Amino acid sequence: VQLQASGGGLVQAGDSLRLSCATSGRTFRNYHAGWFRQAPGKDREFVAAIRRDGTATYYADYVKGRFTISRLNAKNTVYLQMNSLKPEDTAVYFCAATSTASYSSYHATERVYASWGKGTLVTVSS
C-alpha cells in the first residue's frame, strides 16, 4: 500500500491542525495504521495508531488527550487531529501501515510497519 501524508504547516502554540494520510489500493481496510514523527536532531518516535477496523486506538503519553487518530476506510484515509499544539510537537510527521497480526503488542514499533509515506512538516511557534 502506498501512503501520502498532507496537512502540515506553520501554526502557533495552542492552535489545531489535522493531518491526512491518503492511501492507494482497495485493501486499505486490511491494514493497521500509525503516525510517527521526527523532530530535528532526534530519532523518529511513535505518536498514535489505529487498528484496521478502527476498534482500538493507541497514543503516546506526550500526545494523549490532545491528538486523535481516526480512519475512514471508504476513503482510504487516516487522520490525525492535533489540538493544543506545543512547540515541542514540531516535527516531520509520517504515516505508516502494517498488516501484522500482533498489532496490539507492537503498534508503537517502527519495524512492524512495512509501508511508509513521505512526511509532512508541522511547525509550532511559541
Helices and strands as residue ranges (DSSP letters): E 3-6, E 9-12, E 17-23, G 28-30, E 32-38, E 44-50, E 57-59, E 67-72, G 73-75, E 77-82, G 87-89, E 91-98, H 103-106, G 110-112, E 115-116, E 120-125
